[in-house]
């Protein structure tokens, strides 16, 4: 594993570093709160091709590797960009993976900068309904996300907080489902407040073997959370459309998804859910997508921590106490140095996890979990140290470090209590 960027990777880094420096200053981050989403920034990011860069070339994507996507994601973290790039990319890749299995096509990933900047035309051996959905995901005109835990039947009391149109949608869902079981709820979806398509495992009587895709208008109202992320609970409708069995049935489901028009203000169409696939391969594909989410979130947290450390160093050189910069005090130097060492180690672990996922290594899932936990701790420690060195200023809203501190905390908790993930990891390794 090479630790330095290649020439192509450096070009990607330079291009997107300049993009986020120009288009995502702290003012954009603050103006997106409390929803945690900037539609103008998302549109600008879509124009760069970043949202589809890790999708197969054969379908119009960039064919980039996860490692290359991780470069952009690290900059999303560094600038706290209020865009759902991680969730959208992971969900889109999962759909592409399922289509690859169902049609027997190759993935078409090339890991080349040339493919990223000049995507190949979409080939004609896929049905038009399927291509319509894939095109909308690759160009970002529809936002997709992935539920991090199976959906369970439950009354959606708080799935749509303080949003009359979305509450009416949920009420209709309950009415439509009154003759059968209670609607299933996918809880705490990352980017669930802004996504038009979300994927989740459905928990049946004795097994979890179906992947459900749901299209419905997002509420654009997030559940209250420390990090001001667009988190929401979403209802799953009575799933229709057969799945995995025949390509025709699957295409009909994808076609209906592609044709459904989304509008935050018009909920005349409450939405639809379809079973995309079922069987053992669904579990393995979903597990891989979840590992991709962990690894990409980890590298975003590394980018966040590194930028927070830069803020801390700049402040330590500027702030004076006893007529000396506080950066000259050993206690401050040691704290910043410790944070830098942990972030550097986390960065290398994240790079390894992405490489292992790219190359389908047997222990890729384990390393994805390890990188997520390690990066979460490193980012929290770094932001906490820098906040501490700012003193009372760190808690003032006009100082940027507060933004980083809150997001490092909240981003790390969106998946689960870290203690539970440590236990799962231990159970796997021991």
N, C-alpha and C positions, 0 to 999 in steps of 0.2 A: 504494500500500500504506500503510495506516494503522498507526502504530507504537504507539498507545495502545489499551488494551482498550475495547471497546464496553460499553455498560451491561450487556448480557446476559453478555458474557465476564467482566466484573468480578464479576458475581453468581456465576458458576461458580467463579471463582478463590476468592472469599471462602468459599463453601460447602465446597470441598474443602481449602482451607488450614486451616479449622477442624477438618475431619474428620481430616486427617493429624496435626495438632498434638495432637489428643486421643487418637487410636487408634494412632499409630505413633511413640512416643518411642524414643530410642536403645535402651532395654531390649528392645523388641520386635525390633529389628534384631539385637541380640546373641543373643537367645534363638533366633533362626531359624538361626544358623550351626551347622554348615557347609553345610547344605542350601540356605539362602538362600530359604526359602519359609515363610510363615506361613499356615496354613489358616484360623485364626480371622479374621485380617485380610482375607484374600481373601473370606471369606464376608460380612464387613461391607462391603467394597467392592462386592460384587455387589448388596447391598441398596440401595445408592445409585443403581444403574443405570449406573454408570460403565463396566462391562465391555461393555455393549451400546450405549453412547451414540452410537457412530459407525457403527452398522449401519442399514440402510434402515428407514424408518418403516413401509413396507408389510408388513414381516415382523416387526414388533414392536420394532424398535430405536428409538433416539432420534433418528436422522437428523442427528446433529451432524457438523460438518465436521472435517477433520483438525486445523485450527487450534484448534478448541475442544477436541478431544481432547488436543492438545498442552499445553493449560493444565493439565489433570489430570496428564499425564505429567511435566511439569516439576516438579510437586509430589511425584510419586513419586520423582524423582531427588533433590529437595531433602531428603526425609526418608529416603532409602535404603529405601523401602518394599519389603519382601520379597514382592512379588506380581508375577505375569507379565503385567501389563496390556499392555505393548507387543506382545509376541509373540502373545498371545491376540487382541488387536484386529486385528492385521495378518492373521493366518491366517483369522479369521472374515470379514473384509472380502474376502479373496481367494475364499473359498467363495461369498460373496454375489455377487461379480463374475462368477464362472463360471456361477452359476445365472441371473444376469441375461442373460448371453449365450445360454445354452442355451434359455431360455424366452422371450426377447425382451421381458422386462419392464423397466420403468424402475427406476432405483436407489432413488428415493424419499428422497434426502438433502435436508434442508431447511435445515440450518444455523440452526436456531432454538432458543432456550432452551425455548420452550413444548413443542416436540416432544421435547426431551430429558427434560423432567420428566414429560410425559404422553404416552407412546408410543401410537401408533394401534394399534387391534386388528389382528391378522394377517389379511390377506385370504385368501380361500379358493381362489384360482386356482393354488395350488401343492399338490403331493401331500402327504399327511400324513407319509410317511417323511421327506421333505425338511424339512418344517416342524418335525418332532421334533428333528432335528439342529440346525437353526437356532435353535430355542427354547433348547436346552441350551447353545448357545454364547452367546446373548444374555443369558441369566440367569446364566451362569457355572457351571452345574452340571457342565459338562465344560470342561476346559481344553484349548486348542489352541495349537499353535506352528508355526513355519515353519522348515524347514531352510534355512540360509543358503548351502548349496552342494549340488550334486547328490549323490545317493547312489551309491555304487560297490560292486560285489561284493567282499566281503572277509569273512573269518572274524571273527565278533564277539567277539574274545578279551576286550576290555576295555569292551564296551558296557554291562555291568551289574556294576560293581565291588562286591564284598563284599555281595551280596544274594542269598541262596540261592534265593528264589522266582523272582527275575528271571533268575538263571543257569539254572535249570531251564527257564524259558521260552525262553531263547536256545538251550539244548541241543536242545529240541524243534524249534525253528525249523531248526537245522542238520540234524536227523534228517529232517524233512519235506522239506528241500531237497536231501537227499543224492542223490536220483535226477536232479536237474537241476543248475542252476548254483548257485554259492554265494550265500547271501542277501546282498542289498545292505545296506550300512550307511550310515545318515545320521549323519555325525560332528559332534560338538560342537554339538548343538542347544541354542539358548538356551531355557531352561525345559524342556528335554527330560527332566529327571529327575522332573517333576511333571505333564507334559501327557499326557492320555489320547488325544488325536488330534493327529497331526502330518502336515504336508504337505511333500513334497519332490519335486524333479524326479528322474526316473529316467534314468540314463545308459544308453542302448541301444547297439547296435553302432556306429552311425555318427552318431547324433543324440541330442539331448536334447529330447524333444517330448512327454513324458507327465508329468502331475502325479499323484502317488500320494498317497492319503490312507490312513493306517494307524491303526488303533485297537488299543491294547494297554495293559495295566496298567503304569503308570510304576514305576520302581524305587525312587523316593524316596531315591536315593543318587547324589549328584552326583560327577562327576569332580573330583579335587583342582584347585582354582584359586585364584588370589590373591584374587579378589573374593568368594569364597563365593557364587557364583551357581549356580543349579540346572541345570548343564550336563551333558549325557549323550549318549552314542552310542546310537542306536536301530536295531533291525533292521527291515527291510521284508520282509514275507512274500510268498509267491507271489501277485502281484496278480491279482485276479479282477474280474469285473464289467466290462462294456463301458462305454465312456465317451462321451463327447461325441457318439457317433453318434445314439442315440435317447434321448428324455427318459425313456422307460420303464426302459431299462437303467440309466441314471444314477440314477433314483429308487430302483431296487432296491439299488444300491450304497449310497446314502445311508441307505436304510431299515435295512440290515444294520448300518451304523455306529451309527445311533441306538438300535438295540435291544441292542447288545452292552453288557452290564453290566461295569463296571470295578471292580476291587478290588485293592488293593496286596497283600493277604494271600492272595488266591485266584487262582492262575494256571491254573485248570483250563481256561480258554479262553485260548490263547496269543495271540490277536489275529488281525486280518485286515487285508489291504491291498487297496485298490481304485484303479483308474485313474479319476480323476474327469473328466479331459478330455485331449485330445491335439490337436496341430496348432499352427500358428503363433500362434494367439491365446493359447495357454497360455503361451508364452514371454513375450509382451508383458504378460500379466496378472501372471505371476510377477515379471517385472522391475519392474513398478509396485509390487507388494507389497514387494519388497526395498528399493526406494527409500523407501517409507513407513517401513519398519523403520529405515533409516538416519536419516531425518529425525526420527523420534520418539525414537530413541536419542540423537540429537544434542541435542535440546531437554531430554531428561532429564539429560544430562551438563551442560548449561548450568545447570539447576536445582541439580544437585549442586555445581557450582563456585561458584555464587552463595551457597549456604548455607555452604560451606566458608569463603568469604571473610568472611561474617558472623561465623563462629566466630573467625576470625583477628583481625578488628577488635575483637571483644569481649575477646579474650585480650590484645591489644596495649594496650588501655586499662586492663586490670586488672593485668597483670604489671609489676612495677617492677624497675628496675636502676639503681643509683647514685641511689636515691631519686626516680627519675622513671619514669613509664610508658614502656615500650619503644616505644609508639606515637608518642612525641615524637621518636624518632630518625629522621633523614631516610632512612636505608637501609631501615628497615622501612616507612616511609610510601611510598617509591618502589616497593618491591616489591609492596605491596598495591594501589597505584594502577595499576601495570602490569597486574596480574592483573585488576583491575576493568575496565580498558579492553578487554582481549582478550575477557573474558566478555560484555561489552556488545555488541561487534562480532559475536561468535558467536551471541548471542541474535537479533540482527536478521537474520543470515544464515539461521538456523533458521526464523524466522518467514516469510522469503521462500520458503524451500524448501517449507514446508507449504502456503503459499498457491499456489505453482506446481503442486503435486500436486493440490490441491483444484480448481484451474481447468484442469488438463490442459495446462499450458504445455509447449512443445516441449523446453525445456532443464530440465525438472523433475528428471530423473534426475541430471544433472550437478550441479545445486545441492544435491540430497540428499547426494551424495558429498562435495561441498565442505563442507557444513555438518557432516557427520559427522566429517571430518578436522579441521576447524577447532575444533569444540567439544571433540573429544577432546584436542587439544593444550592448549586453554585450560583445561579442567578439570584436566588433569594438572599444568600449571604453577601453577595457583591452589592446589591441594591440597599440592603440593610446597613452595611458598613458606610457606604457613601451618604446615605440619608443621615446616619449618625454624625458623620464629619461635617455635614451642613448645619448641625445644631437645629435650632428652632426653624431656620429657613427651610429645612428639608420638608417640613409639613406645610409650608406656605404654598398655596395653589399656583403662584406665579413661577415657582421653581420647578424645573422639569423632572428632577429626580423623584418627586412624588408620583408622577405618572409611571415611571419605571418600577418603583417599589410596589405600587398597587397591582400592576399587571404581572409582575413576577410572582406575586402571591396567588392571584386569581387564576392565572394561566396554568399554574402547576396543579391546581385543585379541580380543574374542569373534568378530568378523567375519573378520579376517585381519590379517596384518602390515601396518601402515599404509603401509610402503614399496610394497607391491604395489598397494594402492588408489590411491596417488599415481601409480603407473605407469599403471594403467588409466585414471585421470582424464586424465593427459597424453596417452595414446593417443587418447582421445575428442576432446580439444580441439585437438590439433595435427595 
